[in-house]
Amino acid sequence: MSNLKGKVVAITGASSGIGEATARRLAKEGAKVVLGARRTDRLEKIVAEIEAEGGEAAFRALDVVDLEDMRGFVEFAVERFGKLDTLMNNAGVMPLAPLEALKIDEWNRMIDVNIRGVLHGIAAALPLFKRQGAGHFVNVSSIGGHQVWANCAVYCATKYAVVAISDGVRLENKDVRVTVISPGVTESELANTTTDKGAQEMLDAFREVSIPADAIAGAVAYAVGQPDGVDVNEIIVRPTASL
Ligand code: NDP
C-alpha cells in the first residue's frame, strides 16, 4: 500500500504545470488533494478528472498574495478532509528581464507571489501544524535558488528566499518537516509570464531541453510519502541534458 494513502495535501498553484501534475500524481497514489489557484475553471476540471479516476480532491479559489485567502484555503482543507498533513507552496510567476529594463511592477509581482505567497502559506498552516504536532511544508524553489543567470536576478532572489525561509522553518520547528523542491527546466506555462523579448529568446534556448511536470510530481510524492520522522530537506530535479 502506498504510504501516501489518506494523507491530506493542499497545493497552491494547482491549475497548471507542476502543481496540477502533483495533484494528479498524489491523488493517484491515495492522497486527498486540495487544489488552489485563481483559475477555478481549470481547478474544477482537474478535480472532476481526479474524481472520475477514483481519487479524492477538492478545490478552492486562491490568491496567495492575500493572507486571509490563504488562511481560508487551509481552513477549507481541514473542513473538507479533517486535517492537513502537507502544504505545498508551489504558486509562482517568472516574468524575466534585465534589471536595466526596470520592470518594477514585475519585480513586485515576483516578490508578492514567490516570496510573500510562501510566507502566507507558512502563516496559515504553521499554527495548525503546531496544534497537530506534525505537518509538512513542500516549498518550491528552483535551480534558480542555487545559481543566478542574466535576466533572472529578481526571480532567482525570490527562489533563494524560498530556500532561506525553508531553512528557518526547519531550524525552529522540530515537529514540522520542510522539503525544498528545486526543479530545473520543466514543461509548464511558467515562461508565458515573460514579456521582455531578449529574456524570451534566452528562455526559448533554455527550454529546448525540459522534463515533464510529472517528473517533479514524483519527487514530491517521494518526500511526502516518508514517515513523519524522516525529513527530505531538498530535491533538485533537472533534465539530464540541461545546460
Ligand atoms: P505554471 O505557470 O504552469 O504554474 C504556476 C501556477 O501558479 C499556476 O497554477 C497559477 O495559477 C499559480 N499562480 C500564479 N500566481 C498565483 C497567485 N497569485 N495565487 C495563486 N496561484 C497563483 O508554472 P510551473 O508549474 O512551472 O510553476 C510552479 C512552480 O515551479 C513555481 O513556483 C515556479 O517558479 C517553479 N519552478 C518551475 C520551473 C519550470 O521550469 N517550470 C523551474 C523551477 C521552478 P493561476 O494563474 O490559476 O492562479
Boltz pocket constraint, residues with backbone or C-beta under 6 A from the ligand:
constraints:
  - pocket:
      binder: B
      contacts: [[A, 12], [A, 13], [A, 14], [A, 15], [A, 16], [A, 17], [A, 18], [A, 19], [A, 36], [A, 37], [A, 38], [A, 39], [A, 40], [A, 62], [A, 63], [A, 64], [A, 65], [A, 89], [A, 90], [A, 91], [A, 92], [A, 93], [A, 94], [A, 113], [A, 140], [A, 141], [A, 142], [A, 143], [A, 144], [A, 182], [A, 183], [A, 184], [A, 185], [A, 186], [A, 187], [A, 188], [A, 189], [A, 190], [A, 191]]
      max_distance: 6.0
